Amino acid sequence: MSNLIADWRDRPTHRRVWSLAAPMILSNISVPLVALVDSTVVGHLPHAHQLGAVAVGASLYTFLAWAMGFLRMGSTGFAAQAAGRGDGAALRQILLQGLLLAMGLAILLGTLGVPLSGVALHFMQPSAELDQLTREFFHTRLFGLPAALASYALVGWFLGTQNARAPLAILLSTNLVNIALNLWFVLGLDWGVVGAARASVIAEWTGALIGLFMTRKALRAYPGHIAWAALALWQSWRPLLAVNRDIFIRSLALQSVFFLITVQGARLGDATVAANALLLNGLLLTAHALDGLAHAVEALCGHAIGARDREALRRSLVVACGWSLLASVGFALLFLFAGHLFIEMQTDIQSVRDTAFLYLPYLAVLPLIAVWSYLLDGLFIGATRAREMRNGMLLTLILLLPFAWALRGLGNHGLWITFLLFMLLRSLTLGAFAWYLRKQDSWLNG
């Protein structure tokens, strides 16, 4: 206990954590604010199926894009460790490999996205109006996929070098442009649901180009040259691809859970799928804010592991954990006492409001349960321990299945209880893996 108190009182660690976390929280919060603006703007159009189309279409796009989240997470761990070693050549290689992977995957997913979305909508069984608008929204969003994936790689790489200002510039420019264009296209030009998609595409390309421009200045702090010949060798790609493979499997499983919530909600009616989307916006707001502290854990722990600094690793975890717990309590109280205002801000469709109000207590509980998995993700990413992340997620899904089956008769209540159990099991399994690695002294010596 005395060690924990001493670690918490270490002011330099607080400064290091917040120098990374503060700009990332600011930029991260702008991400769910875009979803909130989408919901608020489209939610004040006349029909529930218009809001539902944005919810379902965005869910389809997010499933594709966020499944590629390894482009950010894999880059962060390797870049952080390379920065800890002062290896400028490795940093250049990691950046280029991340961007090449992003372009290749964008082409592949863009090709597969249209037929796969048709299959997904067939299983959702939406109304005819919802189906048509969802397809229009999703097909338009695909034009922004290359830029979105490139931004993942860029943000991850910048975080690994402990540069939080560049991700702030990328994400804020992306999301502020998105918000401004959303208001103009949907309300000003009356382009409706498709206008919201067009705004997102332009914004994603804006952010990616800004990020590319900023890499040149960032690399000056780490002298070195790209080993072009190494890019043609499988051995130079193998570590990154192995980590990315495991993070991909983990991210795919995670996104499948969120996607299935949308699928089941769509089967329960347009008002339910729209209400669930508004509530999940609250989770996104919480997750992206807490992820700012998790990103600090990624960069600081990765740097400490690269430098073999056990004390810095422990102190970074203690300080980030304390602030994350305080923030999660704040979000829980916010949704408990101001949740109705949060829903009313997003839509004036009374049927959607009434449905969302029923499930607000679940949203209030979520931050207290989910906070631990966000922090542990940061530790595992910084340590490039992707295999344990993958195994933890798969174990979570296996443990969850009996509960999901038993609760299926409770409708949307059963859906939300299952989701809470998912977040709890996710934290417990990651915690068990972290404890095992600590017992084996494998964080620094693995």
N, C-alpha and C positions, 0 to 999 in steps of 0.2 A: 504493500500500500504506500509506503514511504517513497518508493521509486516512482510510482504513478504521480504522486503529488509533486515531486521534484521535477518530473518531466512536464507536467502541466504548467508549472511556474516558470519554465524556461522561455523567456521573452523572445530571444532570437528565433526560436522555432515557431512561435506564434506569428512573428513578422514574415518568416519564410512561407508559412502556410497561407497567410492572407495575401501576400504579394502575388501568389498564384491563384488562390481561390476567389478573391474579390472580383478581378476582371472576368474570370470564368463564370462566376455566378451571374454577373451582370449580362454577359453575352448569352449564357445558357437560358436565362429566364426569357430572353427575347425569342427563343425557339417556340415554347408553348404559347407565347403571346401571339404568334402568328396563327396558331390553331384557334386561339380565342378570338382573334379578329375575324378569321374565316367563319367561325361559328356565329359570332355576333352580327357580322354583315349579312351572311346568308340566312341566319336565324331570324332576321327581321323581314325576309321575303315572305310571301303569303302562305306557302305550303310546307308541311312537315317533310315531304319527300325531297324537297330541295336541300334542306339541312341534312337529311339522311344520305343524300347522294355525296355531299362533301365528306361526311363521316365515313361512309363505306369506301369511296374512291381514295380518300387519304389513307385509309387503313390498308388498301391493296398496295398503294405506292410505298407506304412506310414498311410494309412487310418485305418488299423487294430491297428497298434502300437500307433499312436498318439491319437486315440480315447481313449486309456488307459492312457492318460496324467494325469488323476486324481490321479494316483498312486504317481506322483511327487507332484502335486499341493496340494492334500489333506494332504499328509505327511508334507509338508512345514508349512502350517498354524498351524496344531496341534503341531508339534514339536517346532515351534517358541514360541507359547504360553506356552507350558510346560517348555521350557528353561527360559522364562521370569519369571515363578513361581519357577524355580529351582527344578522341579519335575523329578528326575532321573528315578523313576519307570514308570512314564507315557511315558518318552522318549523311554524306552526299549520296552514297549508295542506297541507304535506306529511303531517302526522299525520292530518288528516281524510281526505285523499285515500287514504292507505294503508288506513284502516279501512273506507271505503266500498268500495274494491276487494276487500278481504278478504270482506266480507259478500256482495257480488255473486258472487264466484267460488265461495264455499262453497255457495251455492244451486245454481249451475250444476253443480259437481262432485258434489254430493249427488244430483242428479237423474240424472246420467250414470253414477255409480259402480256402481250395482247391475247394469245390463246389461253394462257393460264388464268387471266382475269375472267375470260368467258366461262371457264370451268368453275371458278370460285363463285361467280354469280349464279350459275346453275344450281349449286348446292345451297346457296343462301335463300333461294326462292323469293326474291323481292317483288314488289309490285312493278307493273310495267313502266310507270313513270320513274320510279327509283332506279330501275335497271338501265334505262336509256340515259338518264343524266349521269349516272355513275360511270358508264362507259365513256362518255364524252369528257368528263373530268379526268379520269385516269389516263386515257390516251394522250391528252394534252400534257399532263404532268411528266410523261415519259421523256419528253424532249429536254427536260432539265436533269435527267439522271446522270449523264457524264459529269456535269459540273458538281452535282451533289456528292458523288463518290470521290472526285478529286479533292473536294473540300474536306472530306473525312480524312484523307491521307495527309493533307496539309495541316489541319488542326492537330492531329496526333503527333506529327513530326515537330511542330512548334512547341507543343506541350512538353515533349521529351527533352527539348533544349532549355526548359524552364522559361520559355518566352510566352507569357500569357497575353501580351498586348496584341500580337498578331492574330491569334484565335478570336480575340475580342473584336478586332477590326473586321475579320472575315464574317463572323456570325452576326454582328450588329449590322453591318452593311447589307448582308443578305436579308435579314429579317425586317429592317426598317424600310428597305426598298419594297419588300413583299407587302408590308402593311400599307404603305402609301399607294402602291399600284392596286392593291385589293380594293381599297376605298374608291379609287378612281374608276377602275374597270367595272366593278359590280354596281356601285351606286351612281357614279357619274355617267359612264357610257352604257349602263344597263345591259352588260354582257352576262349577267347572272352567274351561274355555277361555273361555266367555262372561263369567265373573266377571272375568278379566283385562281383557277389552274394556271392561266397565262401569267398572272402576276408572280406566282411561285417560280415558274420557269425562268423568267427574266431575272428575278432576284438571285436564284441559284448560280447563274452564270456570272452575275456581278460579283458575288462573294468569291468564287473560284479564281477569277482573274485578279482580284485584289490580293489574294493569298499568294498566287504565283509571283506577282510583282515584289512581294515582301521577302521572298526567300533569299534573294541576292544579298540584301543587307544582312540578314541573319547569319549567312554562311561566313561572313567576314570575321566573325568572332572565333571560328574554328578552321584554321588553315588546313588545306589538304586538297587532293585532286581525286576525281572520279576514276576508278579503275575500270575503264570501259571494257577491257577484255574479260573481266570477271563477270560482267553481266551476261555473257554468253555461256557461262559455266553453271551447271545444275547445282554444284556445291555451294555457290554463293547465294542461291535462292532458297536452298533447302531449309535453313533455320526459320526464315521469315514465313515460308509457305507452311511449315509444320505448325507454327504458332497460329497462323491465320486460319488453317484448316480447323483446328480445335475451337478457336473463337467463333468461326463460322457456324459450326455445329451447335455450339452453345447459343449463339444469337438466333439461329433458325428456330431452335426449340423455344426460346423466349418469345420471339415474335409470333410463333404459332399460338401461344397462349392468348396474346392480345388479339390476334386475328380471330380466334375461335369465339372470343367474347362478342366481337362484331357479328360473326356469323349467327351465333345463337340469338343475339339481340334482334337481328333482322328477321329471324323466324318468329319472334314474338310481336312484331309489328313495327311500323314506321316510327311511332312515338317512342317506343322502347329503345330502338337502335339510336335514335337521336338523343334521348336522355342519357344513355350510357356514354355516348360520345362527349357530352357536356361534362359529365362526372370524370371521365378519363382525362379531360383537359386539366382538371384539378390535380390528378396524379402526375401528369406531365409537368405541370408547374412545379410541384414538389420535387419530382425526380431530377429535373434539370437544375434546380437550385442546389439540392444536396450533392448533385454530381460535380458542382464546382469544387466542393471540398474533396470529393473522390478523385478529381483530376489532380488536385494538389498532392494527394497521396500517391498517385501514379508517378508523377514527376519526381517527388522528393524520395520516395522509397526506391524507385528505379535508380536514381542517382546514388543513393546510399549503398545499394547493393553493388552497383558498378564500382564504387569506391571502397567497398568492404567496410563500411562504417556502421557497426551494430547500434551504437548509441543514437546516431541520427535517425536510423530506421525506427527505433522504438519511440523516440520523442515525436517524430512526425505522426505516427499512428495515434499516440495518446492525445495529442492536441487536436488533430482532425476529428477523432472520435468524439471528444467532448463537445466541440462546436456543432457537429452533425446532430448529436442527441438534442442539444438545445434548439436547433433549427427545426427538427422534426416535431418537437412539442409545440413550437410556435405555429407550424402549419396545421397540426391537429386542432388546436384551439381556434384558428382562423376558420376552418371548415365547419367546426362544431357550432360556432356562434354567428358566422357571417356566410354560411353556405347558401342560404336562400338568396342573398344578394348576388352571390357568385353565379347562380343559375339564372336569375332574372336578368342579369346584365347580358347574358348570351342569347336569350331568345324571349320573344313575347308571345309565342305559341303556347296557349294555356295547357293543352294536353301534354306537351313535352315538359313544361314546367312541373305540372302535377306529378308526372311519372318520376322525374328526377328527384323531387323532394322526398319521395318514399325511400330512396336509397342513399341519401346524404350521410347517414351514420356510418356506412361502410367507408365512404371517402374520408371521414374524420379519423377513423382508426388506421387507415393505410400508412400514413407517414411513420407512425411509431413502429410498425412491423417491417416496413421496407427499408428503413435507413441502414440497417446492418448489412444488407446485401450490397448496397451501393458502395459502402466503405470497403468491404471485403473484395469487391470487384476491383477497386482501385489498387489494393495491395497485390492481388494476383496479376493484374495487368502490368504494373511496374516491375514485377519480378519475372515477367514473361512466363508465368505458370499457367499456360492456357489449357493444358491437359486436365489439370485439377478443376478448372472452371467448367470445362466440358463435362467431366464426369459428375460434378456436383449438380449441374443442370439436368442431366439425363436421369440421375438418381432421384432428383426432385419430382420429375414428371412421373416416374414409375411409382413413387410413393403417393402421388396425388391421384392417380387414376381411380383407385377404389372409392375415394371420397367424392370425386366428380360424378361417378356412376350412381352413388347412393343419393346425391343431392339433386339429381337431374329433374326430379319431379316437383321441385320447389320453384320452378320458373326463374325469373330474374333474381330473386333472393338467393336461390341455390347457386346461380352463376357468380354472384358477388361473394358469397361465403367461400366458394371454391377458389376464387381469385385471392382472397385473404389467406387461405391455407397455402396456396402456391407461394406467396411472398414469404410466409413464415418458414416453410420447408426449405426454400431457397437460401434463406439466411442460416438455418441450422446446418444444412449440408456443407455450405462454404465454411462456416465456423469450424465444423469437424475436420475438414481438410486443413485449415489453417493451424489448428491445434496439433494435428499429427505432424505437419512439417516443422513446427516449432519444437516438438519433442525430439524429432530427428536432427535438429539443428541444420535444417536444409535451406533456410531462407538465404543465408549468405554462402553456404558451402555446398549447395545442391548442384 
